[in-house]
Amino acid sequence: MNNENLIKNSKSITLWQIFISFFKMGFTAFGPAMMVEAKKNIVKKSNWLSEREFLEGLALAQLIPGATFVSLTIYIGYKLKGLLGAIASFIGFILPPFFIMVILSWVYFKYQTLTFVSIIFKGLGAIVVALILNAVFDLAKTATNNIRTITIALISFIISIFYNNIFLILFISALLGIILLRNNSDLEKANNFVKSKTEVNWVDFIIISGLILLFFLSTVFSKELSSMFEVFFKIGALVFGNGFTMLPLIQQEVVNIHHWLNIDQFMVGVALGQMTPGPIVITATFIGYKVMGLLGALVATLAIFAPSFLLVVVTFGIYTKIKTNKYVNSALEGLLSSFVGLMTLVVINSGRHSLIDFYTVALFILSFLALRFTKLDAKWVILCGTGLYLILYYVF
């Protein structure tokens, strides 16, 4: 029997079922495994979507700004049960990593002054440099595969050294993408998926916009909270790709401009974001907790993912049109190329700060080799690497 005929009618699927399904994934899905878990549960086990519909959602999530898997989560819920389904899938998926990160943040900020804890996080800093460098290599393989995209990456890198306004760099990179890449034959390929809808659901868009506006207005009683909302909403609205591509912007805003974290704390937040289930940018929870406790964690987390709601709703019905628009695609290619340059600078600056002796350098090299040339999951690299650093510290 054709797989399309096996897909369950969305009317028979309840909001509670959607919530529970994504809640379970929120506890168990780490990094790239999130895609595998979602496909296994949504397509193969529950038969809520066909594989074609799932891949269409994944393609859309990769096209728009924001954390890719969070956008996919919202897309699946929206396709199944509309706006309420999107809210159910999002809350279900984000709740577990949110509370896990809140607990870890409390532990870190309460006990960071203890010698044993400070040693652990000193080792984590070296491993994080390896994680980011590995992410640069992965992104470079797809984003800088010709002389024009390499040129954009180099221009972004050079500008960021002398004038570290990342939002200006992103604008320049998108413009360069349109100028240099709009005639790229790779961007002219026809879309493999065809959607029946061809218009924006403006009612849902207005509802989501209104909810986000109300959420923002609820933070204006505190200058720190409203500032956090603006910063993380801006980051979530402008960055494409995986969570690592957000790191240059997050570092600039929270470390260099607002000084909410120092570089050591930022590196710890990145490491914890990699160790916990869910998206890497759950690091926003860590930052928010540092600034204003549980309330700050909630505001930062919702703000960085809020743009995904708006963009999924807006693009859901017009995906085919924007997917085949050469200007949109060339601008996106330019942005992705620039992230290679920006993330390279993050590696250099983080390395200068974290690789301070023979042991941290050795841990960095071993961690990078393990990530690059073995199938060892990142969380095991972090745990094993931290354990090795503790042994080296106390033995030598």
Helices and strands as residue ranges (DSSP letters): G 3-6, G 10-12, H 15-28, H 33-38, I 39-45, H 51-63, H 68-111, H 115-143, H 147-162, H 166-181, G 185-188, H 202-217, H 223-238, G 243-246, H 247-251, I 252-257, H 263-275, G 280-282, H 283-316, H 319-323, H 326-354, H 358-373, H 378-395
